Protein backbone atom coordinates (compact mmCIF):
# COMPACT_ATOMS: atom_id res chain seq x y z
CA UNK A 1 0.00 0.00 0.00
CA UNK A 2 1.47 3.35 -1.03
CA UNK A 3 1.44 6.55 0.99
CA UNK A 4 -1.09 8.09 -1.40
CA UNK A 5 -3.46 5.16 -0.82
CA UNK A 6 -3.14 5.51 2.94
CA UNK A 7 -3.82 9.26 2.76
CA UNK A 8 -6.80 8.58 0.48
CA UNK A 9 -8.30 6.16 3.02
CA UNK A 10 -7.74 8.70 5.81
CA UNK A 11 -9.58 11.39 3.82
CA UNK A 12 -12.31 8.92 2.86
CA UNK A 13 -12.88 7.86 6.47
CA UNK A 14 -12.87 11.49 7.54
CA UNK A 15 -15.49 12.33 4.88
CA UNK A 16 -17.76 9.41 5.80
CA UNK A 17 -17.57 10.02 9.56
CA UNK A 18 -18.16 13.76 9.29
CA UNK A 19 -21.05 13.19 6.83
CA UNK A 20 -22.66 10.79 9.29
CA UNK A 21 -22.18 13.32 12.09
CA UNK A 22 -23.71 15.99 9.84
CA UNK A 23 -26.97 14.11 9.38
CA UNK A 24 -27.24 12.82 12.95
CA UNK A 25 -26.76 16.09 14.87
CA UNK A 26 -29.85 17.81 16.24
CA UNK A 27 -28.25 21.26 16.34
CA UNK A 28 -28.38 22.78 12.84
CA UNK A 29 -25.21 24.83 13.38
CA UNK A 30 -23.30 21.69 14.38
CA UNK A 31 -24.66 19.93 11.28
CA UNK A 32 -23.50 22.79 9.07
CA UNK A 33 -20.01 22.69 10.60
CA UNK A 34 -19.78 18.92 10.10
CA UNK A 35 -20.79 19.49 6.48
CA UNK A 36 -17.89 21.94 6.15
CA UNK A 37 -15.61 19.23 7.55
CA UNK A 38 -16.91 16.80 4.94
CA UNK A 39 -16.22 19.30 2.17
CA UNK A 40 -12.63 19.78 3.36
CA UNK A 41 -12.11 16.02 3.30
CA UNK A 42 -13.46 15.88 -0.26
CA UNK A 43 -11.13 18.71 -1.24
CA UNK A 44 -8.23 16.64 0.09
CA UNK A 45 -9.33 13.71 -2.08
CA UNK A 46 -9.49 16.01 -5.11
CA UNK A 47 -5.91 17.13 -4.42
CA UNK A 48 -4.83 13.49 -4.35
CA UNK A 49 -6.46 13.06 -7.78
CA UNK A 50 -4.41 16.02 -9.13
CA UNK A 51 -7.58 18.09 -9.47
CA UNK A 52 -6.34 21.14 -7.59
CA UNK A 53 -8.81 23.49 -9.25
CA UNK A 54 -11.80 21.42 -8.19
CA UNK A 55 -10.35 21.19 -4.68
CA UNK A 56 -9.99 24.96 -4.53
CA UNK A 57 -13.52 25.45 -5.83
CA UNK A 58 -14.77 22.89 -3.29
CA UNK A 59 -13.28 24.94 -0.46
CA UNK A 60 -14.10 28.41 -1.80
CA UNK A 61 -17.57 27.85 -3.19
CA UNK A 62 -19.05 25.03 -1.15
CA UNK A 63 -17.25 25.20 2.19
CA UNK A 64 -17.14 28.98 1.98
CA UNK A 65 -20.02 30.62 0.17
CA UNK A 66 -22.70 27.93 0.36
CA UNK A 67 -22.08 27.22 4.04
CA UNK A 68 -22.19 30.94 4.82
CA UNK A 69 -25.57 30.99 3.09
CA UNK A 70 -26.74 28.00 5.15
CA UNK A 71 -25.58 29.69 8.35
CA UNK A 72 -27.40 32.90 7.29
CA UNK A 73 -30.63 30.94 6.97
CA UNK A 74 -30.09 29.12 10.26
CA UNK A 75 -29.35 32.37 12.07
CA UNK A 76 -32.19 34.33 10.48
CA UNK A 77 -34.77 31.60 11.09
CA UNK A 78 -33.44 31.13 14.62
CA UNK A 79 -33.67 27.36 14.34
CA UNK A 80 -32.85 25.70 17.65
CA UNK A 81 -33.44 21.99 17.18
CA UNK A 82 -35.08 19.44 14.93
CA UNK A 83 -38.86 19.30 15.45
CA UNK A 84 -40.03 16.18 17.26
CA UNK A 85 -42.25 15.09 14.36
CA UNK A 86 -39.12 14.33 12.32
CA UNK A 87 -37.93 11.90 14.98
CA UNK A 88 -40.84 9.50 14.45
CA UNK A 89 -40.46 6.20 12.63
CA UNK A 90 -41.73 7.19 9.11
CA UNK A 91 -38.74 9.49 8.63
CA UNK A 92 -36.32 6.75 9.64
CA UNK A 93 -38.06 4.22 7.39
CA UNK A 94 -37.71 6.62 4.46
CA UNK A 95 -34.04 7.22 5.27
CA UNK A 96 -33.31 3.49 5.48
CA UNK A 97 -35.13 2.92 2.18
CA UNK A 98 -33.13 5.62 0.39
CA UNK A 99 -29.89 4.23 1.88
CA UNK A 100 -30.86 0.74 0.68
CA UNK A 101 -31.44 2.00 -2.86
CA UNK A 102 -28.05 3.75 -2.85
CA UNK A 103 -26.27 0.61 -1.60
CA UNK A 104 -28.00 -1.45 -4.31
CA UNK A 105 -26.79 1.03 -6.95
CA UNK A 106 -23.23 0.82 -5.63
CA UNK A 107 -23.33 -2.98 -5.73
CA UNK A 108 -24.60 -2.84 -9.31
CA UNK A 109 -21.83 -0.41 -10.31
CA UNK A 110 -19.17 -2.87 -9.13
CA UNK A 111 -19.95 -4.90 -12.26
CA UNK A 112 -18.59 -2.07 -14.43
CA UNK A 113 -15.03 -2.53 -15.58
CA UNK A 114 -13.06 0.06 -17.54
CA UNK A 115 -13.46 -2.10 -20.65
CA UNK A 116 -17.24 -2.29 -20.28
CA UNK A 117 -17.45 1.44 -19.72
CA UNK A 118 -15.30 2.06 -22.82
CA UNK A 119 -17.56 -0.21 -24.90
CA UNK A 120 -20.68 1.63 -23.79
CA UNK A 121 -19.16 5.06 -24.34
CA UNK A 122 -17.79 4.06 -27.75
CA UNK A 123 -21.35 3.59 -29.03
CA UNK A 124 -21.88 7.35 -28.73
CA UNK A 125 -21.96 9.40 -31.93
CA UNK A 126 -18.54 10.78 -32.82
CA UNK A 127 -19.69 14.38 -32.35
CA UNK A 128 -20.23 13.74 -28.63
CA UNK A 129 -16.94 11.89 -28.12
CA UNK A 130 -14.65 14.78 -29.08
CA UNK A 131 -13.93 17.74 -26.81
CA UNK A 132 -16.14 20.76 -27.37
CA UNK A 133 -13.19 23.16 -27.48
CA UNK A 134 -9.45 22.55 -27.52
CA UNK A 135 -7.42 25.48 -26.26
CA UNK A 136 -4.84 26.51 -28.82
CA UNK A 137 -1.33 25.41 -27.97
CA UNK A 138 -2.24 23.33 -24.92
CA UNK A 139 -1.12 20.03 -26.41
CA UNK A 140 2.24 21.30 -27.65
CA UNK A 141 3.16 23.48 -24.67
CA UNK A 142 2.72 20.89 -21.90
CA UNK A 143 1.41 21.47 -18.41
CA UNK A 144 1.86 24.80 -16.69
CA UNK A 145 4.26 24.51 -13.73
CA UNK A 146 1.92 26.68 -11.63
CA UNK A 147 -0.94 24.24 -12.09
CA UNK A 148 -4.53 24.98 -12.99
CA UNK A 149 -5.21 27.12 -9.93
CA UNK A 150 -2.17 29.31 -10.61
CA UNK A 151 -3.22 29.81 -14.21
CA UNK A 152 -6.71 30.89 -13.19
CA UNK A 153 -5.55 32.95 -10.20
CA UNK A 154 -3.31 35.19 -12.30
CA UNK A 155 -6.09 37.10 -14.11
CA UNK A 156 -8.27 37.00 -10.99
CA UNK A 157 -5.68 38.83 -8.90
CA UNK A 158 -4.39 41.07 -11.69
CA UNK A 159 -7.04 42.11 -14.21
CA UNK A 160 -10.06 41.43 -11.99
CA UNK A 161 -8.63 42.41 -8.61
CA UNK A 162 -10.98 45.36 -7.99
CA UNK A 163 -14.23 43.44 -8.75
CA UNK A 164 -12.91 40.56 -6.62
CA UNK A 165 -12.26 42.86 -3.66
CA UNK A 166 -15.62 44.62 -4.05
CA UNK A 167 -17.34 41.23 -3.95
CA UNK A 168 -15.48 40.27 -0.79
CA UNK A 169 -16.48 43.55 0.91
CA UNK A 170 -20.13 42.98 -0.08
CA UNK A 171 -20.03 39.44 1.35
CA UNK A 172 -18.48 40.75 4.56
CA UNK A 173 -21.27 43.34 4.83
CA UNK A 174 -23.85 40.57 4.31
CA UNK A 175 -22.27 38.47 7.08
CA UNK A 176 -22.29 41.43 9.50
CA UNK A 177 -25.88 42.26 8.56
CA UNK A 178 -27.03 38.67 9.15
CA UNK A 179 -25.35 38.57 12.55
CA UNK A 180 -26.95 41.88 13.57
CA UNK A 181 -30.39 40.80 12.34
CA UNK A 182 -30.17 37.40 13.97
CA UNK A 183 -29.04 38.68 17.32
CA UNK A 184 -31.86 39.38 19.73
CA UNK A 185 -30.06 42.23 21.47
CA UNK A 186 -26.81 44.03 20.81
C-alpha positions in Angstrom: 0.0 0.0 0.0 1.5 3.3 -1.0 1.4 6.5 1.0 -1.1 8.1 -1.4 -3.5 5.2 -0.8 -3.1 5.5 2.9 -3.8 9.3 2.8 -6.8 8.6 0.5 -8.3 6.2 3.0 -7.7 8.7 5.8 -9.6 11.4 3.8 -12.3 8.9 2.9 -12.9 7.9 6.5 -12.9 11.5 7.5 -15.5 12.3 4.9 -17.8 9.4 5.8 -17.6 10.0 9.6 -18.2 13.8 9.3 -21.0 13.2 6.8 -22.7 10.8 9.3 -22.2 13.3 12.1 -23.7 16.0 9.8 -27.0 14.1 9.4 -27.2 12.8 12.9 -26.8 16.1 14.9 -29.8 17.8 16.2 -28.2 21.3 16.3 -28.4 22.8 12.8 -25.2 24.8 13.4 -23.3 21.7 14.4 -24.7 19.9 11.3 -23.5 22.8 9.1 -20.0 22.7 10.6 -19.8 18.9 10.1 -20.8 19.5 6.5 -17.9 21.9 6.1 -15.6 19.2 7.6 -16.9 16.8 4.9 -16.2 19.3 2.2 -12.6 19.8 3.4 -12.1 16.0 3.3 -13.5 15.9 -0.3 -11.1 18.7 -1.2 -8.2 16.6 0.1 -9.3 13.7 -2.1 -9.5 16.0 -5.1 -5.9 17.1 -4.4 -4.8 13.5 -4.4 -6.5 13.1 -7.8 -4.4 16.0 -9.1 -7.6 18.1 -9.5 -6.3 21.1 -7.6 -8.8 23.5 -9.3 -11.8 21.4 -8.2 -10.3 21.2 -4.7 -10.0 25.0 -4.5 -13.5 25.5 -5.8 -14.8 22.9 -3.3 -13.3 24.9 -0.5 -14.1 28.4 -1.8 -17.6 27.9 -3.2 -19.1 25.0 -1.2 -17.2 25.2 2.2 -17.1 29.0 2.0 -20.0 30.6 0.2 -22.7 27.9 0.4 -22.1 27.2 4.0 -22.2 30.9 4.8 -25.6 31.0 3.1 -26.7 28.0 5.2 -25.6 29.7 8.3 -27.4 32.9 7.3 -30.6 30.9 7.0 -30.1 29.1 10.3 -29.4 32.4 12.1 -32.2 34.3 10.5 -34.8 31.6 11.1 -33.4 31.1 14.6 -33.7 27.4 14.3 -32.9 25.7 17.6 -33.4 22.0 17.2 -35.1 19.4 14.9 -38.9 19.3 15.5 -40.0 16.2 17.3 -42.3 15.1 14.4 -39.1 14.3 12.3 -37.9 11.9 15.0 -40.8 9.5 14.4 -40.5 6.2 12.6 -41.7 7.2 9.1 -38.7 9.5 8.6 -36.3 6.8 9.6 -38.1 4.2 7.4 -37.7 6.6 4.5 -34.0 7.2 5.3 -33.3 3.5 5.5 -35.1 2.9 2.2 -33.1 5.6 0.4 -29.9 4.2 1.9 -30.9 0.7 0.7 -31.4 2.0 -2.9 -28.1 3.8 -2.8 -26.3 0.6 -1.6 -28.0 -1.5 -4.3 -26.8 1.0 -7.0 -23.2 0.8 -5.6 -23.3 -3.0 -5.7 -24.6 -2.8 -9.3 -21.8 -0.4 -10.3 -19.2 -2.9 -9.1 -19.9 -4.9 -12.3 -18.6 -2.1 -14.4 -15.0 -2.5 -15.6 -13.1 0.1 -17.5 -13.5 -2.1 -20.6 -17.2 -2.3 -20.3 -17.5 1.4 -19.7 -15.3 2.1 -22.8 -17.6 -0.2 -24.9 -20.7 1.6 -23.8 -19.2 5.1 -24.3 -17.8 4.1 -27.7 -21.3 3.6 -29.0 -21.9 7.3 -28.7 -22.0 9.4 -31.9 -18.5 10.8 -32.8 -19.7 14.4 -32.4 -20.2 13.7 -28.6 -16.9 11.9 -28.1 -14.7 14.8 -29.1 -13.9 17.7 -26.8 -16.1 20.8 -27.4 -13.2 23.2 -27.5 -9.5 22.6 -27.5 -7.4 25.5 -26.3 -4.8 26.5 -28.8 -1.3 25.4 -28.0 -2.2 23.3 -24.9 -1.1 20.0 -26.4 2.2 21.3 -27.7 3.2 23.5 -24.7 2.7 20.9 -21.9 1.4 21.5 -18.4 1.9 24.8 -16.7 4.3 24.5 -13.7 1.9 26.7 -11.6 -0.9 24.2 -12.1 -4.5 25.0 -13.0 -5.2 27.1 -9.9 -2.2 29.3 -10.6 -3.2 29.8 -14.2 -6.7 30.9 -13.2 -5.6 32.9 -10.2 -3.3 35.2 -12.3 -6.1 37.1 -14.1 -8.3 37.0 -11.0 -5.7 38.8 -8.9 -4.4 41.1 -11.7 -7.0 42.1 -14.2 -10.1 41.4 -12.0 -8.6 42.4 -8.6 -11.0 45.4 -8.0 -14.2 43.4 -8.7 -12.9 40.6 -6.6 -12.3 42.9 -3.7 -15.6 44.6 -4.1 -17.3 41.2 -4.0 -15.5 40.3 -0.8 -16.5 43.5 0.9 -20.1 43.0 -0.1 -20.0 39.4 1.3 -18.5 40.8 4.6 -21.3 43.3 4.8 -23.8 40.6 4.3 -22.3 38.5 7.1 -22.3 41.4 9.5 -25.9 42.3 8.6 -27.0 38.7 9.1 -25.4 38.6 12.5 -26.9 41.9 13.6 -30.4 40.8 12.3 -30.2 37.4 14.0 -29.0 38.7 17.3 -31.9 39.4 19.7 -30.1 42.2 21.5 -26.8 44.0 20.8 
